[in-house]
Amino acid sequence: MTDITTERLPADPTGFARAAELWRAGACVAFPTETVYGLGADATSDDAVTGIYTAKDRPRFNPLIVHLPDLDAVKALVEWSDEADRIASVFWPGPLTLVLPLKEGAGVSKLVTAGLDTLAVRMPAHPVARALLTEVGRPIAAPSANRSGRISPTTADHVAASLDGRIAAIVEGGASEVGLESTILGLAGDPTLLRPGGLPVEALEEALGGPLIRRAANAAISAPGQTASHYAPEAHMRLNATDWREGEARLGFGPVECDLNLSASGDLREAAAMLFAHLHALDARGAGTIAVSPIPDRGLGAAINDRLMRAAAPRG
């Protein structure tokens, strides 16, 4: 695609007004959320949403999450339910996406839903994201702001390294606090975990009063982030490494000698926040392989391991 000049916008009223102006004109603008940086465009415009897929080189069978500032805006697009209301009252705004039946006449581009009759919706908690969504007054479709399949961005500089010259602007907003994409909960039928993420599954199960159904590994794509190969660095990945091999970049967890440590104290929240940033940093060193210490498969560890397994999967 033809290079364009990518603006860097401050997180202030001037920057918010400019971002909203660009969105209304059909452009793509990257912005911070508490999970990762998103690449946003007007969810009601086919041309604007096409710009997301083009900038990211993203396959069009992969649906997008629509970001909204408040419940009234959400309810205008999806068939709301008492169950959704109970979950939203506990976890929104925050790192949780709900997949609900698309409301007839919602006006969302079919490219956002990838032809499905459901829509993924989220209310982000990041103050900059909330200010931007309020300013633009339109639903904003936004996957992660990086080339498709590559490491997700948790800083504006990560976005620029991947998409500079391909998008209209990047709104500055510091480092993402959570560092993993949102957990996705399907509520179009029985509550189903569609993707682990920045909200631990245990918290959802406690709120719902029972275990979630897990999406089958071979099920058709029904939400973002379900492709087998995703979040990948240029380097190959070796997971659950209990020793280090010559020439590897070493990503540790816990009290181990390594190049970068997700959390020397074994804190899974810290590890989640640092995962993508450390993968970016180690990949930049040019090692052929990044070896990763074992991560406990509980709480946020389940989402970390999900991202690592997809990063290590065979690439098309």
C-alpha positions in Angstrom: 0.0 0.0 0.0 1.1 3.6 -0.6 2.9 5.2 2.3 1.1 8.0 4.1 2.3 10.3 6.8 1.3 8.9 10.2 0.6 11.6 12.8 1.5 11.2 16.4 -1.3 12.8 18.5 -1.1 13.8 22.1 -3.6 12.5 24.8 -5.2 15.9 25.2 -8.4 17.6 23.8 -6.5 18.7 20.7 -5.4 15.2 20.0 -8.8 13.7 20.8 -10.5 16.2 18.4 -8.0 15.4 15.6 -8.5 11.6 16.1 -12.2 11.9 16.0 -12.0 14.1 12.8 -9.9 11.4 11.1 -12.3 8.6 12.2 -15.2 10.5 10.8 -13.3 10.9 7.5 -12.9 7.1 7.3 -9.3 6.9 8.4 -7.6 4.4 10.7 -6.2 5.7 14.0 -4.3 3.6 16.7 -5.2 4.4 20.3 -4.3 3.0 23.7 -6.4 0.7 25.8 -5.6 -1.0 29.1 -5.1 -4.3 27.2 -3.1 -3.4 24.1 -3.1 -0.6 21.5 -6.0 -0.9 19.1 -6.3 0.1 15.5 -9.6 1.8 15.2 -12.0 2.8 12.4 -15.6 3.7 12.1 -17.5 0.4 12.5 -20.4 1.6 10.4 -18.4 2.2 7.3 -17.3 -0.6 4.9 -14.5 1.6 3.5 -13.2 2.5 6.9 -13.2 -1.1 8.1 -11.6 -2.2 4.9 -8.7 0.1 5.9 -8.1 -1.9 9.0 -7.8 -5.2 7.1 -5.6 -3.5 4.5 -3.2 -1.8 7.0 -2.9 -5.0 9.1 -2.9 -7.5 6.2 -5.6 -9.2 8.2 -7.7 -12.0 6.8 -11.3 -11.0 6.4 -12.8 -14.1 8.0 -11.5 -12.8 11.3 -14.1 -10.6 13.1 -13.4 -7.4 15.0 -14.3 -6.1 18.4 -16.4 -2.9 18.5 -15.3 -0.4 21.3 -18.0 1.8 22.9 -18.0 4.4 25.7 -21.2 3.4 27.6 -24.0 0.8 28.0 -26.5 2.8 25.9 -24.1 2.7 23.0 -23.6 -1.1 23.4 -27.4 -1.8 23.7 -28.0 0.1 20.4 -26.0 -2.6 18.6 -26.7 -6.0 20.3 -29.5 -7.9 21.9 -28.8 -7.3 25.6 -29.8 -9.8 28.3 -30.0 -10.0 32.1 -26.9 -12.2 32.0 -25.0 -9.7 30.1 -26.2 -7.0 32.4 -25.0 -8.9 35.5 -21.5 -9.5 34.0 -21.1 -6.0 32.7 -22.1 -4.5 36.1 -19.1 -6.3 37.6 -16.4 -6.1 34.9 -17.1 -3.1 32.7 -15.3 -0.9 31.8 -12.4 -3.4 31.7 -10.6 -6.1 29.8 -13.7 -8.2 28.9 -15.4 -8.5 25.5 -18.9 -9.9 25.2 -20.2 -11.6 22.1 -24.0 -11.1 21.7 -26.6 -11.4 19.0 -26.4 -8.5 16.6 -29.4 -6.2 16.7 -31.4 -5.9 13.5 -30.7 -2.6 11.9 -27.6 -1.9 14.0 -25.8 -0.4 11.1 -22.5 -2.2 11.7 -20.5 -3.1 8.6 -20.7 -6.8 7.7 -16.9 -6.7 7.5 -16.8 -6.2 11.3 -18.8 -9.4 12.0 -17.2 -11.4 9.2 -20.7 -12.5 8.2 -21.6 -13.8 11.6 -25.0 -12.9 13.3 -23.2 -11.9 16.5 -21.1 -8.9 17.5 -18.1 -8.6 19.9 -18.5 -5.5 22.0 -16.3 -3.9 24.7 -16.1 -0.9 27.0 -12.4 -0.2 27.6 -11.3 1.3 30.9 -8.3 3.3 29.7 -9.1 7.0 30.2 -7.7 8.0 26.8 -9.8 5.3 25.0 -12.9 6.4 26.8 -12.3 10.1 26.0 -11.8 9.3 22.3 -14.9 7.1 22.1 -17.0 9.8 23.7 -15.5 12.5 21.4 -16.2 10.6 18.2 -19.7 9.5 19.1 -19.5 6.4 16.8 -18.8 2.7 17.3 -15.1 2.0 16.7 -14.0 -1.4 15.4 -10.5 -2.1 16.7 -8.2 -5.1 16.6 -4.7 -4.8 17.9 -2.6 -2.2 16.1 0.0 -4.4 14.5 0.5 -6.4 11.3 -1.7 -9.5 11.4 -0.3 -12.5 13.3 2.6 -10.5 14.8 3.3 -9.4 18.4 0.6 -7.2 19.8 1.6 -3.6 20.7 1.6 -2.3 24.2 3.2 1.1 23.5 2.8 3.7 20.7 6.4 3.0 19.5 5.4 -0.7 19.0 2.5 0.5 16.8 4.8 2.8 14.8 7.3 0.0 14.2 4.6 -2.1 12.6 2.2 0.4 11.0 4.0 3.7 10.4 3.2 4.9 6.9 0.1 2.6 6.7 -2.3 4.4 9.1 -3.4 8.0 9.6 -2.4 8.5 13.2 -1.3 7.1 16.6 -2.7 8.6 19.8 0.0 8.5 22.6 -1.1 6.9 25.9 1.8 5.3 27.7 2.3 1.6 28.2 -0.8 -0.7 28.4 -1.4 -1.7 32.0 -2.9 -5.2 31.4 -0.7 -6.1 28.4 -2.9 -8.9 27.1 -6.0 -8.7 24.8 -9.4 -8.9 26.4 -11.0 -12.1 27.6 -13.9 -12.9 25.2 -17.1 -14.4 26.7 -19.8 -15.7 24.3 -23.3 -15.0 25.5 -25.3 -15.8 22.4 -26.1 -19.1 24.0 -24.7 -20.8 27.1 -21.8 -18.8 28.5 -18.7 -19.9 26.6 -15.1 -18.8 26.9 -14.1 -17.8 23.4 -10.6 -16.5 24.2 -8.7 -16.2 27.5 -7.3 -12.8 28.2 -6.7 -10.0 30.6 -9.6 -10.9 32.9 -8.9 -14.3 34.6 -11.4 -16.9 33.8 -11.8 -17.8 37.5 -13.3 -14.3 38.1 -15.9 -14.8 35.4 -16.8 -18.2 36.7 -17.2 -16.9 40.2 -19.5 -14.1 38.9 -21.6 -16.6 36.9 -21.7 -19.1 39.7 -20.4 -22.0 37.7 -17.8 -23.2 35.1 -17.7 -21.8 31.6 -18.1 -23.9 28.5 -14.7 -24.0 26.6 -14.6 -23.4 22.9 -13.5 -26.6 21.1 -10.1 -26.3 19.5 -11.4 -27.3 16.1 -14.5 -25.0 16.2 -15.1 -22.5 13.5 -13.8 -18.9 14.2 -16.4 -17.1 16.2 -14.4 -14.3 17.8 -11.1 -12.4 17.3 -7.8 -14.0 18.3 -8.8 -17.6 17.5 -6.4 -18.3 14.6 -3.9 -21.0 15.3 -0.8 -18.9 14.5 -1.0 -15.4 16.1 1.0 -13.0 18.3 4.2 -14.3 16.7 7.8 -12.8 16.7 10.2 -13.2 13.8 12.1 -15.7 15.9 11.0 -19.2 16.6 9.6 -20.0 20.0 10.6 -22.8 22.4 8.2 -23.1 25.3 8.4 -24.6 28.8 12.2 -24.4 28.6 13.9 -25.7 31.8 17.3 -25.1 30.4 18.9 -22.7 27.9 20.6 -23.6 24.7 23.4 -21.7 23.0 22.3 -18.7 20.9 18.8 -18.5 22.3 17.2 -15.4 23.6 16.1 -16.3 27.1 12.7 -15.2 28.5 12.4 -16.2 32.1 9.7 -16.4 34.8 10.6 -16.7 38.4 14.0 -16.8 40.0 16.0 -17.9 36.9 19.0 -16.5 35.0 17.8 -15.1 31.7 18.0 -12.1 29.3 14.6 -10.7 30.3 12.3 -11.8 33.0 8.5 -11.6 32.9 8.4 -11.6 36.7 11.3 -12.6 38.9 8.9 -12.9 41.8 6.5 -15.1 39.9 3.7 -12.5 39.7 1.3 -13.5 36.9 -0.2 -10.0 36.6 3.3 -8.5 36.1 4.1 -11.3 33.6 1.0 -10.5 31.6 1.8 -6.8 31.5 5.4 -7.5 30.3 4.8 -10.4 27.8 4.5 -8.5 24.5 7.0 -5.8 25.5 9.6 -8.4 26.3 8.9 -10.4 23.1 9.3 -7.2 21.1 12.6 -6.5 22.8 14.0 -10.0 22.4 12.9 -10.3 18.8 14.8 -7.0 18.1 18.0 -8.7 19.1 17.8 -11.0 16.1 18.1 -14.4 17.8 16.8 -17.4 15.9 14.9 -18.7 18.8 13.3 -17.3 21.9 13.1 -19.8 24.8 10.5 -19.3 27.5 10.4 -20.6 31.0 7.3 -22.6 32.1 4.3 -20.4 33.1 1.7 -21.8 35.6 -1.5 -22.5 33.8 -3.8 -20.7 36.3 -5.3 -17.2 36.5 -3.7 -14.9 33.9 -1.2 -17.7 33.3 -3.8 -19.4 31.1 -4.0 -16.4 28.8 -0.2 -16.0 28.8 0.2 -19.6 27.7 -2.6 -19.2 25.1 -0.6 -16.3 23.5 2.7 -18.2 23.7 1.2 -21.4 22.1 -0.2 -19.3 19.2 3.2 -17.5 18.9 4.9 -20.9 18.7 2.4 -22.5 16.2 3.5 -23.3 12.6 3.1 -20.3 10.4 1.4 -20.2 7.1 
